[in-house]
Amino acid sequence: MGEPLDICALADLADGAAKGFEIPGGLYDGFVVRRGTAVHAYLNTCPHSGARLDWKPDAFLTRSRELIMCSVHGAIFEVENGLCVGGPCVGRSLRPLAAEVRDGRILITSDLT
Ligand code: FES
């Protein structure tokens, strides 16, 4: 397994906010959502058509920030597990990445190679 991918300091991502990141050499980019001291990360690809979820950098959430939203056809997903709970792909899920906070940094620990 390769080195974890260092995204940013936890303190640099506001509680409730999302941040996109590039996966070097990867087919897809990823994004992370902060909930207090927890982080949830997924590949940036919608299970409906495979499109990117964001329409501008870091725009991954509904206005209330309670759910992840795909900008293409409006599918909505739970932050904690990536399950689609509304829109054209209900019951399907985002592809999760293992993420953790270590020494104040957000790290992606999934094997990305
Ligand atoms: S591509 Fe995401 S809802 Fe259609």
Residues whose N, C-alpha, C, O or C-beta is under 5 A from the ligand:
A	BS01	FES	C46 H48 S49 A51 C70 V72 H73 G74 A75
